Amino acid sequence: MIVYVGPTMYGIATRNTVYSEIPAALAAEIESRPFLRDLCISVQELPGALKQIREKRGFFYTMYQKAMQ
């Protein structure tokens, strides 16, 4: 199980959604923007990642901001 913690990309991936595997649309987007893979994390990593994004600090926040561009 993986969780996408990046910003919602309509038709591609929804923020904080649990997937059994990376959806095809997101996999295609990862091909052109490889850093998005860093926003596909295990469920166990979710609390820490959400804390970083909420507190606007750390690796996951940096990747989240990059995905927003």
Secondary structure, DSSP 4 states (H G I P E B T S, - for coil): -EEE-S--BTTTB-TTEEESS--HHHHHHHHH-GGGGGGEEEGGGHHHHHHHHHHT-HHHHHHHHHHH-
